[in-house]
Amino acid sequence: MNDNSQSKHDAMVDELYAEAVHWELNTGQEKIHAKRVPGRWRLVKWLAMLVWVPFFLGPYLRWGDRQAVLFDIPSRQFHLFGVTILPQDFWMLSLLLLFFAILLAVVTALAGRVWCGFFCFQTVWTDIFTWLEEKLEGPPQKRKKLDKGSLTLAKVRSKTIKHLLWLVISALTGISFVAWFYDAYDLWADLFSFDIGVTALVTILMFIGGTYGLAGFLREQTCFWLCPYARIQGVMVDNTTMVPTYDFIRGEPRGRVKKGDKEAGRSTGDCVDCNQCVAVCPTGVDIRHGQQEGCITCALCIDACDSVMEKVNRPKGLIRYESLDVLNGKEDRPLWKRPRVWVYNLVLLFSLAGIGYGMSTLDAIEIKVIHSRQPLFVLQSDGSIQNKYTVKVLNKMTESLPVTITASGPEGLVIVGADEPVDAGKGMVTPRTVFVRVPRRNLDAESTTITFHAETRDAAGNVYKARRDSIFIGPR
């Protein structure tokens, strides 16, 4: 970079810092009616919204005689297709939460608030609500005029239809949420028969109120004042993060030009000061003032700017996904060469490996053995030594099962009290007291390891086994 270019660059930076002092944050004084412009990032945004389709349709998938995915809180069971997870296995939940927390940090560190701009339920629901608003009331200027206009029959009709549709979406959102914890078909039956429980009803009403209020009225104010992630992400983003960025070196000084007006382009930058980047922003941010708290990195300003650049015969990319360091010429290093990317990915891999291990070693039944200490052992009349144990059988299946208890260890070991199988109830811990006897002559130490075995067979003929080591205590 030569001296003139460096001077121009420094001047632009100073100007941007001066402009930053005058940043304005919309605090709700004026309702934002964002303009919709077609483009690549708008398409990506629509496609990203599809991740919420399973939220609405997932509860209606069946697995045998039950819902495929069901958080059955009253029974303390989590059914995931053919796997049932009980509270004892919820250590995997911590790894899952760790995975998503680190994934959020990785994405934010690399590409800014992608979650906010493309996937967040507040963003998605608000986008759907405003899309309906535009279809019923027209483009932004027409909506503003309608809001300020007098009450007419046409206004009442459009407003009524809009709010009814918003309420329908809000109700479906609340019902869909509850359906993950309450069999979906039973839920609808109870709703239509007015036999739904108080907890489920209150939850649905809360979701209706929350969705209707947040997506329909508060909109961007939710991101500014209610969402903690808007604050947290500030410590995750730095100068190497790729975010929608205005190329101030190329764009300044701004100046209005007409298509084909090449002479004007010689004395001004590529920014024609059309304000289309502001018009399409759902939070009312002017990206030309640099990164701001209100920017959710939805990239809609990129589509707006590219469409204008096309019309005035200027190269696209005046606003683009780029890091400040690359823009300033300080770095030109690909993402995969950055150390923190590898650190984040290693943590993600650790979390996934833990979850995979937990799921692969998830047993249908488990046993826990508690050795009685009062007394430690009893000398029988036939000379054998007897120990007392409580065997607790955990049945993780969705059906009650007969579980056979056996034991192995020193020669001559006999288990008493396990002749009949344990009737292990579904999702429950069933205890059984048993006695183990071993001839004294077969004990060569005060403490000897023995192993308890549990075996069962379900209605389909599948065999499930579990084992647990314990100790057998004898005299010195």
N, C-alpha and C positions, 0 to 999 in steps of 0.2 A: 504494500500500500504506500503510494507516494505521499509527499508532504501535503499537497492540495486535498487529496482524498482523506488523509488523516484529519486535516483541519475541518473538512466538511463533516466527517464522522463525529468529531468531538462537539461540533456546533449542534448537530442533530441530537446527540445525547443530552447536552445541556438544555435544549429546548424541550425534550421529552420530560426531563426531570422538573422543569418549570411547569409544564402542563399537569404533571401528576399532583401538584398542589391543589389544582382546581377540579380534581375528580369529584364526581357527584354520585351518591348512592341513593337509588330510589327507595324511599322509606314508606311508600304507599300513598304519597300525596296524589299521584297520577297513575291510573290503571294502565299497564303496559299491554298494548295490542300488537304483538309481533307479526310482522309480515312473513308470509310463506313463499319461499323461492325454491323451485325444483333444482336438484343437483345431486352430485355424487354423495355428499355427506347427509343430505336429507334422506336419500335411499338407504344409506347405512343405518341411519337413525330408525327408520321404519323396520328394517330387518332386525335390529337389536331389540326392538320391542317384542319380537316374537318369543323371547326367552320367558315371557310371562304367560304364554299360552298354556304351558303345563300347570301353572298355578290354578287356572280355571278348569282344565280338563282332567288333570291328574287324579282327583278323588273318585272319578267314575270308572277308573280301571279296576278290574276285579282279578283276584287270585284265588281260584277255588271258590269257596263259599264266603269269602270276605273281601274287603277292600285291599287292593294291592299295596298301597302305602297308607298307613294309619297310625297316628300318634294316639294310642289308647291310654290316656292318662288315668282314668279310674282303675284300669287293670294293670297299670304301670308296665305297659308293653309298647314297643315300637315295631310295627310290622313293615318290613321292607321286602315286598314280593315273597320269596320263600324263606326269608330269614326273619326271626323274631329276636329283637334285642331288648334285654331287661335292664333295670337300673344297675345291676352288677357289671354290665358291659359298657356303661356310659363313659368310661374313661376314653373311649374312642371319640366321644363328642368333643372333648377338649382338643384333641388333635385336629378334628375337623374345623373347629373354630379357629385354631391356630393357622390352619391352611388358608382359610378365607381371609383372615386378618393380614397374613403376610402377602397373599395374592393381591389384596387391595393396596398394600404398601408398595408392592412391586409395580403394579400398573400406574399408580399415582406418581411414583418416582420416575418412571420412564415416559409416561404420556399424560401426566396431569390428571384432572378429575374426569376420567373417562367414565367411571361409574355414574357420576352426576349427570354427565351430558347424554349418555346413551341408555343406561340400564336402570337407574334409580326409579323406584315406583312413583315418587313424587313427580319426576320429570316426565315419565311415560303417561301417567294419568292426566297430568296437566296438558300435555300435548294432545291427547285424545279429546279432552274437554274443549280445548281451544279450537281443534279441528271441527268439532260439531258446532261450535259457536260461529265459526266462519261460514260453514255450510248453511246455517239458518239465518245469520244476520249480515253476512257479506264481509268484504275485506276490512282492514283496520280503520280506514277513514270513515267508511260507512257505519261501522260499529260505534265509533266515537260519536258520530253525529246522532245515531240512534239513542245512545245513552243520554245525551244532552237534550234530545228532543222531547216534545210533549207526549203525553200518554195517548196512544191511538190503538185502534183495534188490531192493526198489523203488528205493533210493538208488543202488545199483550200476548198475541198468538205466538209469535216467535220466541218471546221470553219464556212463556209457559212450556212450550215444547222442549226448549233447551233445558230448562231446570228439571223437567220430568225425565228426560234422557239421562241427565247427570245423576239423578236419584236412582234410576234403574241400574246404571253402572256401579254406583256406590253400594247398592243392595247386593248385586251379584258379587262384588268384591268381598263384602262381609260374609255372605253365605259360603263363598268358596274357601275363605280362610277357616271358618268353623268346620267345613267338610273334611279338612285334614285331621281333625280330632274327633270326628263324629261321623259315622258311616253316612256317606252322601245321600244314598237312597232313603235311609231312615230319617235323615234330616229334612228332606223335602216332604216326606210323608207327615212328619210331625209338624212342619210349618203349615201345611194345608189343613191339618186336623186341629190346629191351635193347641197342640199338646207338647210344644217344645219347652225344654227346661229353662229356668231363669238365667243360668250362666250363659248358655248358648245364645239366648235372646238378647241379653245385655251386650254380649260381644258383638253380635251382628249390628245392633243399633249404634254402638261406639264406632264401628268401622264405617257405617253409613254416614254418620256425622263427621268423622275425620276425613274421609275421602271427599265428601261433598264440600266441606269447608276448606280443606287444604288445596285441593286441585281446582276447585271452582272459584274460590275467592282469594285466598292468601297467595297462591301461586309462587312467584319468585320470592315473596317475603318469607316463605317457609325456609328457603335455602339461605337467606340472609340471617335470620334471627332464631330459627328453631332447630336447624340441623347442626349437630356438633362437628360433622365431618368437614363442613365449610371452614372451620377453624383448624381442625387437626391437619388437613391436607397442606396447610401453609408451611408446616415443618418438614413435609415430605418432598416438596417441589424446590428445585434449585436451578441454577443457570444451565445445567446439562439436560434438564427435562424438556422433552419435545411437547410443545403446546401450540395452539393456534396463536401465531405471532405476526404482527404487522412489521413488514420490512421497511423501517423508517429511513434507512439509507437510500433505498430505491424510491420510496414514496414521497419524500419531502424535497422541496416545498410543495405543498398541495396547490392545485389550481384547476379550475373548471375548464374542460376542453370539449370540443365537439368531435364527432367521428371524422377522421381524416384530417384534422387540424394538426399537421405535423410541426408547424412553426411554434405553436404554443407549447408543444411537448418539449421543445428545446430549452425552455426557461423554467419549466416546472417539473416536479417529480411525477411518478406514475399515478399517484392518488389524485382523483378528480374531485374529491370532497363531495361525493354524492350522498354520503351518510347511509347507504344501503346496508352496510355492516352493522350499524346501530339499529336500523329498522327491523332487521330479522332476528336480533338478539332477544331471547325470551326473558332476559333479566335487565335489558336496557343498557348494557355495557358498551362503551366505545373502545374497541380493541386497539385503536390507534394510540391510546394513552398508556399502553403497556398492560401487563398482567394485573388484574384487579380481583378483589375478593368475590365480586359478583360473577366472574367468568366461570361457567361450568364446563368449558372446553367441548361444547356440542359441535363446533366447527361449522355451524350454519353461516357464519360470517364469511367463511372461505368460499362457499357456494355463491353468496351474494356478490362478493368482490370479483370472483372469476367471471361471472356473467357480465359484469360491467366492463372488465378488461377486454372481454371478447368484443363488446360493442364498440369500444374505442380503439381497437387494433393494438392493444398493449399485451405483453406476455402475462399469462396467468401466474399466480403464486405470489402476488403482492402481500396477501395474507395466506399463510400456510402453516402446516405443522413443522415447527423448527425450534431448536433450543437457542437461548440467548447467546450462549458461548459460540455456537456455530455462526449465528447472525453477526456477531462481533468479530469473527475471524480468530477466536481464541482456541477453538477445538474443531477437529474434523475426524473424530474417533467414532467408529461404529459402536452400537450399543453392546454387542457381545464382547467388546474389549474392556468394558468398564467393570472394575472389581466388585462393586456392590451388586451388580446384576448377578454375578456368580454366587455371592453370599446369599442373596434372596432366594435364588433357585435351589441352593442346597437345603435351605430351611423348608422350602416347599416339598422337595423330594423326601426329606425326613418325615414330614407330616403324612405324605401320601403312603410312604412305606409302612408307617405305623398303622394307618387305617387299613391298608391292605393286609398286613399281618393279622390285625385283630379280626377282620372279617373272615380270613382263611382259617383261623384257629377257633372260630366260634363254635362251641360244642352245643349239641341239643340238650344234653344233661350235664350237670356238674355235681360233684359231691364234696362235702367238707366233713372232716373227721375230728371230733373233739374227744380227747382222752380224759377219762374221769380221774380226778386226783384224790378223791375221798372214798376208799383208799386207793393207793397206786396199784396194788395187786392183792389177790386173795389166793391163799394156798388151799386147794381142794383136797377132799378126803382121799382121792385116788393118786395124790402126789403131783397133779398138774397145777400149773399157775394160770390164774384167770385175771384178765383185764376187762374193764368196762369202757364202752365207747358210745358216743352219740353220733350217728351218721346222718347228716343233713343232705337231702337230695333236692337239687334245684332243677325243675322241669321247665325248659325254655320253649317247649312246643305249644301249639294252640289246642292240644287235646291232652286229657289225662292219660298217663301211661303207667303200666305195672313195671317197676324197676327191681331187678334181682340183685341182691348184694352178696358178694363173696369176698374172701380174703386169702392171701397167700403169704408165706413166710417160712419160718422154721418147719422142719419135718414134724408131722403129727399135729399141725395146727387145725383146730376145730372152731367154727363160728356158730354161736348159739343165738337164736332170736331172729335169724334171717331166713327161716324156712319158707315163710310166705313173702311174696314180692311186696315192695313198698308201693302203695297206691299214690303216686305222685301227681297232684293236681296241676293243671296247666298254669304256667306262670307263677308257681308257688314253690316255697321251700317246705318239704315234708321231712320231719325228723323220725328216726328210728333208733331205739336203744338196742345194742347188741353186745354179746360177750364173746371174747376170744380166749380159748384155752390151748396151752402148749405144754407138753410133758416137760417136767423140770430138767430131765437128763438131756433134752435137746437144746437147752439154752446154754450158750457158751459165754454170755456177757450179761451184765446187768440191764443193758438196753439193746434191743434188737429191732431192726427195721422190718415192718410188715406193710403190705400193700392191700388196700381195699379196692374192689372192682365193682362197677355198676354197669348193668347192661339192660337194654330194653328194646322193644320192637314196636313200630307204629302200625297203624291199620293197613298201610301199603306193604308191609313186610320189611321195611328198612330197619337195619340194626344200628343202634347208637350205643357207644361205650364211653365210660369215663373211669379214671383211676385217681387215687390219692394215697400218698405215703403217710405212715404214722409210725409210732414207736410202741414196742411191747416191753413193759417193765417187769423185771423179775428180781428175786433176792440176789444179794451179792454172793 
